[in-house]
Amino acid sequence: MPDKLLLFLFLLISCSANAAETVAYWRFEEGTNGWVNNHYQTGWYYDSSGNGNHLQTYNAGSSPLYTNEIPFSLVPSTGTANELALKFTPNNDLYSSGVNINSHDFSTGWTIEAMVKFNDTNSYQTFVGKDGHPRDSMAENPWFSIFALKHLRHNGKLELEFVDGNKNLHLIRSSIIISPGVWYFVAAVCDGNTAEFYIKRPGESYELQGRETGISGGALFNENKAWTVGRGQWNGYNADWVTAYIDEVKISDGAISLTNFLGYDIQCDSQIWSTEQIITNNLAHARVDAEFSSGRANIMTRAEGENQPVYFFRQNSAGDFILHNIGNSYNPNNGDKSFAMKVGNDDKLRIVIAGPGGSPEKDHVLFGEETFPGSSVFSWEEVVSSNHWPNQIGFCLDHNNKAYIVLKHQPTSQCAVFDNTSGNWQVNYFSTIDPNYPRATVAIDAANNAWIIFNGRHNFTNYVEMWSNIGGTWTLIDYLTNSPDVNHAGSYFIQSVAGFEFKPDGTAVLAMKPDWWSSDLEIWRGKMIPEPILSIFIFFISFKLLKMQPESTLFV
């Protein structure tokens, strides 16, 4: 089977006359934890870009609190420590006064970035803005300021609002709903023709929320007005103060690529639970499946013993507790108690449970979807009713929140993948999966292609296969270890999978425990890389799968 797939993409070459330069970068590192600035109108809040665009506040009542409640501790690109952020309550705000950024021309493009954690999500809140009232004489939507990154009260989403050089209003609303107590990395980008809005949630990558075209007369209306942090304007008056933590606000005068966003390589500092916090009764629990995503910490587990129920945990401000017993009708059987949980980019949970009800129904698989974000109530449908053996399930969601479920087909011992990408559940079968260790995992790449890794077995030889539906058809991409034509009995297989994911740059990372006698956790890494050949106005791009290799071993 070839290890190289050719995709031909016809791309017009576009060139940018000028690279984006940082106009202002406010890191809020100049104070001390628990301190309120008493240098009111002095440009105390330092611009680390070197351009002198410092911020100030009006008086003691408008000064936010310095805090060590930060979104991350180290900037990977520079190695710079992050030690402080600002905590805002209503009427706290910062603004630029008498500095060059107020009149800076952003007509060729801009990128505005910020990190924000809301304490309240029941009000309109602008965390970065530019004052001004350019549409005051217009009949339609005259109230908007020149620029705002805003939280919306009525639906809990974020919105990018800006006015272009011809006074046209542009609005891009997020697809995700914001949760309180969670750091979000936000980036708004415009190249003078198109604007894009991105949000990065904890432990995830930046996600495109929307795109706006039709920008004319310049990327941003140019008027000598203040930039603000912690409030906006509405109908020409100061408004929309935040109740939130804000950190790392950066403004550039051109469109920055996603890989150069402030938070691109930043992982939020981890939060650790103890079992005493999570388990609040006397039941013993086994086979925990955890997902920390979208600002909501959720854990599923089942009680030890035959046909015990699955419990669903969630963190709240009062501590950690059993939130929901999914119910006796959805119990996994004792022998094959597999279940998994993921959070979609719509912030709704999806759950897969295998073997509900016990023997002889242990080869059933149910799929549950949360009715709305945070409801903890699930609608259920049966994916598999018979002839499958879900000893360990591979489960993931694509970028459209469609599900892929990978498991063993019992009569033939084939690896099977079920998906609902077409609206209904459909199944595809691959080669033989190891009957004793039918381990399989699935992940989605940046282009929304599915990739499956599973234990194969043929003539007493163990090997690990990788398949993908890249190009629209399921194809065997590679053997990651042995191959089925090896003349001796192989021994390499996956005993359990800790994780399989794709990074935005195309790198695939697999964490797994090999071989039943090994106590190691191995990290494997591989990458789909572009090989461009320039031909006038056409790029021929060949995507080659670099063979995944073990990168590191943990917990020896």
C-alpha positions as a printed Julia matrix, in Angstrom:
556×3 Matrix{Float64}:
   0.0     0.0     0.0
   1.59    3.36   -0.95
   2.41    5.75    1.84
   1.93    8.87   -0.29
  -1.29   10.57   -1.32
  -1.31   13.34   -3.93
  -3.74   16.2    -3.69
  -3.63   18.96   -6.29
  -4.76   22.33   -5.02
  -5.04   25.27   -7.4
  -4.26   28.4    -5.44
  -3.93   31.98   -6.61
  -0.78   33.5    -5.22
  -1.47   36.51   -3.06
   1.27   38.73   -1.73
   1.2    41.12    1.18
   3.11   44.37    0.75
   3.87   44.78    4.45
   4.2    42.4     7.36
   2.04   43.11   10.39
   3.77   45.1    13.12
   2.81   45.27   16.78
   1.31   48.66   17.59
   0.57   47.96   21.26
   0.97   44.99   23.61
  -0.41   45.31   27.14
   0.74   42.46   29.4
  -0.23   43.98   32.79
   2.98   42.84   34.51
   3.88   46.21   36.09
   1.97   45.76   39.39
   1.88   43.27   42.25
  -0.72   40.68   43.18
  -3.66   42.15   45.09
  -2.67   45.76   44.36
  -4.82   48.53   42.86
  -3.02   51.19   40.82
  -3.04   54.65   42.39
  -1.18   56.31   39.5
  -4.42   57.23   37.8
  -3.91   59.36   34.69
  -0.21   58.72   34.12
  -0.07   55.99   31.46
   0.8    53.43   34.14
  -0.29   50.32   32.19
   2.81   49.68   30.13
   2.93   49.02   26.37
   5.66   46.4    25.92
   5.8    46.91   22.13
   8.11   49.88   22.66
   5.74   52.29   20.89
   4.74   54.14   24.03
   1.01   53.44   23.71
   0.5    53.09   27.45
  -2.97   52.88   29.01
  -4.34   54.77   31.98
  -7.38   54.79   34.23
  -9.46   57.71   35.43
  -9.44   57.42   39.23
  -9.35   54.99   42.16
 -12.86   53.74   41.46
 -11.99   52.79   37.89
  -8.74   50.92   38.7
  -8.82   47.14   38.16
  -7.09   44.79   40.6
  -3.77   43.11   39.79
  -4.08   39.35   40.29
  -2.05   36.18   39.83
  -5.15   34.47   38.39
  -3.5    34.0    34.99
  -4.32   32.0    31.83
  -0.81   30.52   31.48
   2.57   30.82   33.18
   5.04   31.02   30.26
   4.97   32.41   26.72
   6.44   29.56   24.59
   7.64   31.78   21.72
   9.71   34.07   23.97
  10.18   32.18   27.22
   8.75   35.21   29.03
   7.01   34.56   32.33
   3.38   35.55   32.77
   2.76   36.43   36.42
  -0.15   38.88   36.53
  -3.48   39.71   34.95
  -6.15   42.31   35.76
  -9.48   41.69   37.47
 -12.22   44.07   36.33
 -15.53   44.81   38.0
 -18.18   47.22   36.64
 -16.81   50.78   36.24
 -13.2    49.51   36.07
 -11.64   50.34   32.7
  -8.44   51.41   30.95
  -8.06   53.74   27.96
  -5.38   55.27   25.74
  -5.0    59.04   25.97
  -2.72   61.35   23.98
  -0.78   58.48   22.37
  -0.17   57.55   18.74
  -2.39   54.47   18.62
  -5.5    56.66   18.85
  -4.9    58.06   15.36
  -3.02   55.06   13.92
  -4.23   54.1    10.43
  -5.4    50.46   10.33
  -6.87   50.71    6.82
  -4.63   47.96    5.37
  -5.45   45.46    8.11
  -5.36   44.63   11.8
  -5.2    41.85   14.37
  -6.61   42.34   17.87
  -5.93   39.63   20.46
  -6.9    39.24   24.11
  -7.35   36.62   26.81
 -10.47   36.89   28.95
 -12.21   34.96   31.73
 -15.71   36.14   32.62
 -17.04   36.03   36.18
 -20.5    37.03   34.98
 -22.22   36.1    31.72
 -25.53   37.89   32.26
 -24.66   41.25   30.71
 -23.23   42.94   27.64
 -19.47   43.29   28.19
 -16.8    44.78   25.9
 -13.33   43.61   26.88
 -11.43   45.42   24.07
 -12.84   48.39   22.17
 -12.2    51.6    20.26
 -14.33   54.62   21.05
 -16.15   56.6    18.38
 -19.6    57.03   16.91
 -19.09   57.05   13.12
 -22.62   55.86   12.22
 -24.51   58.37   14.38
 -26.26   59.94   11.38
 -27.32   56.63    9.82
 -30.86   55.28   10.05
 -29.75   51.68   10.57
 -27.62   50.57   13.53
 -26.29   54.03   14.47
 -25.25   53.01   18.0
 -22.09   50.99   17.37
 -18.55   52.16   18.2
 -15.58   51.78   15.83
 -14.48   48.42   17.26
 -15.55   46.0    20.0
 -14.85   42.49   21.21
 -18.01   41.91   23.19
 -19.9    39.35   25.25
 -23.63   39.25   24.41
 -26.14   39.07   27.25
 -29.04   37.4    25.44
 -27.24   34.33   24.09
 -23.93   34.05   25.96
 -21.81   34.3    22.81
 -18.94   36.59   21.85
 -19.22   39.08   18.99
 -16.69   40.94   16.87
 -18.07   44.36   15.87
 -16.26   46.9    13.68
 -16.89   49.73   11.23
 -14.86   49.86    8.0
 -13.54   52.93    6.19
 -16.85   53.48    4.38
 -18.77   53.32    7.68
 -20.17   49.86    6.93
 -20.93   47.84   10.06
 -19.59   44.27   10.27
 -20.64   41.72   12.91
 -19.27   38.2    13.46
 -20.86   36.17   16.24
 -19.23   33.13   17.85
 -20.72   29.67   17.46
 -19.73   28.66   20.98
 -21.43   29.78   24.18
 -19.15   31.27   26.82
 -18.95   29.68   30.26
 -17.98   31.69   33.36
 -14.71   30.92   35.11
 -12.87   29.84   31.95
 -10.01   31.52   30.09
 -10.7    32.11   26.39
  -8.03   33.23   23.92
  -9.66   35.55   21.37
  -8.27   36.81   18.04
  -9.9    39.06   15.43
  -8.15   39.47   12.07
  -8.76   41.62    8.98
  -6.62   41.95    5.84
  -8.63   44.82    4.35
 -10.93   42.5     2.39
 -11.93   39.71    4.78
 -12.3    39.57    8.56
 -12.13   36.4    10.67
 -12.95   35.72   14.31
 -11.18   32.98   16.32
 -11.58   31.61   19.84
  -9.36   29.08   21.62
 -10.8    27.1    24.52
  -8.79   25.32   27.26
  -6.74   22.44   25.93
  -7.93   23.01   22.36
  -6.83   24.85   19.21
  -8.07   28.14   17.84
 -11.46   27.62   16.18
 -12.78   29.85   13.4
 -16.11   31.31   14.55
 -17.01   33.17   11.39
 -15.83   35.16    8.4
 -17.01   38.51    6.99
 -16.4    39.91    3.49
 -17.51   43.09    1.73
 -15.11   45.35    3.63
 -14.52   48.61    1.77
 -12.78   51.94    2.18
 -10.21   50.5     4.58
 -10.16   47.75    7.2
 -11.14   50.08   10.07
 -12.7    53.52   10.27
  -9.92   55.99   11.14
 -10.72   58.53   13.84
  -8.58   59.92   16.65
 -10.31   58.06   19.46
  -9.19   56.02   22.46
  -8.69   52.26   22.58
 -10.18   50.69   25.7
  -9.79   47.59   27.86
 -12.64   46.66   30.19
 -15.45   48.68   28.61
 -16.86   49.86   25.28
 -19.2    52.54   24.02
 -22.84   52.47   22.94
 -24.49   55.32   21.1
 -21.45   57.48   21.85
 -21.47   56.91   25.62
 -19.22   54.72   27.77
 -20.96   51.39   28.4
 -20.67   47.6    28.65
 -18.16   47.33   31.51
 -16.87   43.83   32.15
 -16.89   41.57   35.17
 -13.89   39.53   34.12
 -10.18   38.82   34.21
  -8.25   40.19   31.21
  -4.65   39.52   30.14
  -2.3    39.76   27.15
  -4.02   42.37   24.94
  -2.19   42.9    21.65
  -2.98   45.12   18.65
  -1.18   44.76   15.29
  -1.57   46.79   12.1
  -1.91   43.86    9.72
  -3.4    40.39    9.44
  -1.44   37.83   11.46
  -1.59   34.13   10.56
  -3.2    31.71   12.99
   0.11   30.04   13.84
   1.43   33.4    15.08
  -1.47   34.13   17.43
  -0.44   34.78   21.03
  -2.06   31.61   22.35
  -1.22   29.25   19.49
   1.38   27.18   21.39
   0.05   27.91   24.87
  -1.57   25.18   26.92
  -3.52   26.32   29.98
  -2.01   25.27   33.28
  -3.64   22.03   34.39
  -6.15   21.68   37.19
  -5.95   18.5    39.24
  -8.79   16.83   41.08
  -8.43   14.34   43.9
 -10.74   11.35   44.19
 -11.97   12.69   47.52
 -13.37   15.71   45.69
 -14.99   13.73   42.89
 -16.27   10.57   44.54
 -18.59   11.54   47.37
 -20.15    8.16   48.2
 -18.9     4.7    49.15
 -19.08    3.13   45.7
 -15.88    1.89   44.12
 -15.5     3.21   40.6
 -13.68    1.82   37.61
 -12.87    2.67   33.99
 -12.91    6.46   34.3
 -13.2     8.44   31.08
 -12.38   12.14   31.41
 -12.74   15.13   29.15
 -11.68   18.66   30.05
 -12.86   20.89   27.26
 -14.86   24.0    26.47
 -14.45   25.31   29.98
 -16.41   22.49   31.58
 -14.74   19.74   33.54
 -16.66   16.5    33.1
 -15.93   12.95   34.19
 -17.75    9.68   33.58
 -17.24    6.51   35.58
 -19.12    3.36   36.5
 -19.5     1.63   39.84
 -17.5    -1.56   40.29
 -19.52   -4.75   39.93
 -21.91   -6.44   37.53
 -24.25   -4.13   35.56
 -23.59   -1.04   37.65
 -24.69    2.35   36.32
 -22.59    5.01   34.65
 -22.18    8.23   36.63
 -21.57   11.62   35.13
 -19.58   14.21   37.12
 -19.25   17.94   36.67
 -17.31   20.6    38.52
 -19.18   23.57   39.95
 -18.33   26.51   42.19
 -19.25   24.53   45.3
 -16.97   21.59   44.5
 -17.16   18.35   42.56
 -20.09   16.01   42.82
 -22.1    13.31   41.06
 -24.33   15.32   38.8
 -26.19   12.66   36.88
 -26.74    8.93   37.05
 -27.36    8.11   33.41
 -29.64    5.3    34.51
 -30.0     1.56   34.87
 -31.2     1.17   31.3
 -27.8     2.38   30.1
 -25.56    0.22   32.27
 -22.49   -1.22   30.58
 -22.02   -4.92   31.18
 -19.25   -6.01   33.52
 -17.0    -7.62   30.95
 -16.99   -4.9    28.3
 -17.76   -1.69   30.12
 -16.62    0.79   27.5
 -17.84    4.35   27.31
 -16.48    7.67   26.12
 -17.39   11.35   26.17
 -16.54   14.37   23.99
 -17.52   18.04   23.91
 -18.5    19.47   20.52
 -17.61   22.95   19.28
 -21.25   23.82   20.04
 -20.4    23.1    23.7
 -22.8    20.12   23.89
 -21.63   16.79   25.32
 -21.8    13.55   23.32
 -21.53   10.18   25.07
 -21.06    6.65   23.74
 -21.89    3.67   25.98
 -21.3     0.05   24.99
 -23.08   -3.02   26.27
 -26.02   -1.41   28.08
 -28.24   -3.81   29.97
 -25.78   -6.67   30.3
 -25.89  -10.1    28.61
 -27.23  -10.95   26.1
 -27.47   -7.3    25.02
 -23.83   -6.55   25.74
 -23.02   -5.9    22.07
 -25.32   -2.87   21.93
 -23.88    0.63   21.55
 -25.85    3.78   22.4
 -25.04    7.36   21.41
 -26.3    10.22   23.58
 -26.32   13.94   22.77
 -26.9    16.68   25.32
 -30.17   18.51   24.62
 -28.48   21.87   25.09
 -25.11   22.96   26.55
 -24.97   22.32   30.27
 -28.34   20.57   30.49
 -26.89   17.17   31.55
 -29.94   15.65   29.83
 -29.25   13.41   26.85
 -31.26   12.19   23.89
 -30.28    8.62   22.99
 -30.16    6.53   19.83
 -29.01    2.99   19.19
 -25.99    2.75   16.88
 -25.28   -0.98   17.12
 -27.83   -3.62   18.11
 -25.95   -6.9    17.57
 -22.92   -8.73   16.2
 -20.3    -6.33   17.54
 -17.95   -6.59   20.46
 -17.26   -3.16   21.94
 -14.42   -4.18   24.25
 -12.8    -0.8    23.73
 -14.39    2.03   21.76
 -12.65    4.67   19.69
 -14.76    7.83   19.6
 -14.35   11.37   18.29
 -16.3    14.28   16.8
 -15.4    16.03   13.57
 -15.49   19.8    13.06
 -19.21   19.6    12.24
 -19.94   17.68   15.48
 -20.52   14.44   13.57
 -19.45   11.28   15.38
 -17.07    8.44   14.49
 -17.26    5.25   16.6
 -14.7     2.47   16.04
 -15.04   -1.08   17.43
 -14.81   -4.79   16.59
 -17.29   -6.62   14.35
 -17.75   -9.89   16.21
 -18.55  -12.56   13.55
 -15.68  -11.55   11.23
 -13.29   -9.94   13.75
 -13.01   -6.94   11.44
 -12.46   -3.39   12.61
 -15.66   -1.4    12.0
 -16.28    2.35   11.99
 -19.74    3.85   12.39
 -20.36    7.5    11.52
 -23.36    9.81   11.17
 -21.72   12.33    8.82
 -24.5    11.83    6.25
 -27.26   12.29    8.84
 -27.81    8.56    9.39
 -25.49    5.97   10.91
 -23.43    4.1     8.32
 -20.69    1.5     8.74
 -17.42    0.65    6.97
 -15.35   -2.48    7.63
 -11.56   -2.79    7.51
  -9.15   -5.69    7.94
  -8.93   -8.09   10.88
  -8.59   -6.61   14.34
  -6.78   -8.51   17.09
  -9.48  -10.71   18.72
  -7.84  -10.58   22.16
  -6.98   -6.88   22.18
  -9.43   -5.18   19.79
  -8.03   -1.71   20.47
  -8.94    1.1    18.1
  -8.81    4.89   18.19
  -9.91    7.67   15.83
  -8.96   11.34   15.37
  -9.84   14.22   13.03
  -7.26   16.37   11.25
  -7.52   20.09   10.43
  -9.12   19.31    7.05
 -11.87   17.24    8.77
 -10.51   13.89    7.57
 -10.87   10.92    9.92
  -7.86    8.75   10.83
  -8.13    5.35   12.52
  -5.41    3.33   14.26
  -6.1    -0.23   15.45
  -4.45   -3.53   16.36
  -4.3    -5.83   13.36
  -3.63   -9.56   13.43
  -2.97  -12.06   10.64
  -1.46  -15.56   10.89
  -0.42  -14.99   14.51
   1.34  -11.72   13.64
   0.46   -8.54   15.52
   0.78   -5.18   13.8
  -0.75   -1.72   14.02
  -2.64   -0.26   11.04
  -3.54    3.32   10.13
  -6.51    4.09    7.85
  -8.04    7.37    6.66
 -10.95    8.63    4.57
  -8.76   11.39    3.13
  -9.78   11.86   -0.49
 -13.29   10.58    0.25
 -12.52    6.84    0.38
 -11.29    4.77    3.3
  -7.71    3.74    2.51
  -4.99    1.82    4.33
  -2.27    4.44    4.81
   0.47    2.53    6.59
   1.52   -0.19    9.02
   2.91    1.64   12.03
   4.85   -1.35   13.36
   5.02   -4.74   11.65
   3.14   -5.73    8.52
   1.02   -8.86    7.97
   3.57  -10.48    5.66
   6.27  -10.72    8.34
   7.53  -14.32    8.48
   7.59  -14.54   12.26
   5.05  -14.12   15.0
   4.96  -10.43   15.84
   4.39   -9.22   19.35
   3.81   -5.48   19.07
   0.29   -4.3    19.74
  -1.6    -1.59   21.61
  -2.91   -2.69   24.98
  -4.65    0.6    25.75
  -4.93    4.04   24.17
  -4.49    7.2    26.24
  -5.13    9.62   23.38
  -4.91   10.26   19.64
  -5.11   13.83   18.3
  -4.02   16.07   15.43
  -2.39   19.44   16.04
  -3.28   22.35   13.72
   0.08   22.0    11.93
  -0.85   18.46   10.83
   1.16   16.59   13.45
  -0.53   13.43   14.73
   0.2    12.44   18.33
  -0.64    8.99   19.73
  -0.28    8.13   23.42
  -0.64    4.44   24.2
   0.55    1.54   26.33
   2.13   -1.21   24.21
   2.14   -4.91   25.04
   0.53   -6.38   28.12
   3.89   -6.87   29.9
   5.03   -3.26   29.43
   4.5    -0.61   32.12
   5.43    2.28   29.82
   3.3     4.96   28.24
   4.66    5.69   24.76
   4.19    8.92   22.82
   4.21    8.52   19.02
   4.29   11.41   16.58
   3.92   11.75   12.8
   3.03   14.52   10.37
   1.29   15.23    7.09
   3.63   17.74    5.47
   3.15   19.84    2.3
   5.74   19.59   -0.47
   5.01   22.63   -2.7
   6.17   22.89   -6.3
   5.63   26.42   -7.63
   4.35   26.68  -11.18
   3.34   30.25  -12.09
  -0.12   30.59  -10.45
  -0.51   26.98   -9.34
   0.77   25.1    -6.32
   0.99   21.33   -6.63
   0.96   20.13   -3.05
   1.84   16.56   -2.17
   0.84   15.41    1.29
   3.11   12.71    2.56
   2.49   10.79    5.75
   5.74   10.58    7.66
   5.84    7.24    9.41
   4.85    7.62   13.05
   7.68    6.76   15.4
   7.93    6.5    19.19
   9.06    9.88   20.5
   9.22    9.41   24.25
   8.4     6.96   27.01
   6.83    7.98   30.3
   6.26    6.28   33.64
   8.91    3.61   33.13
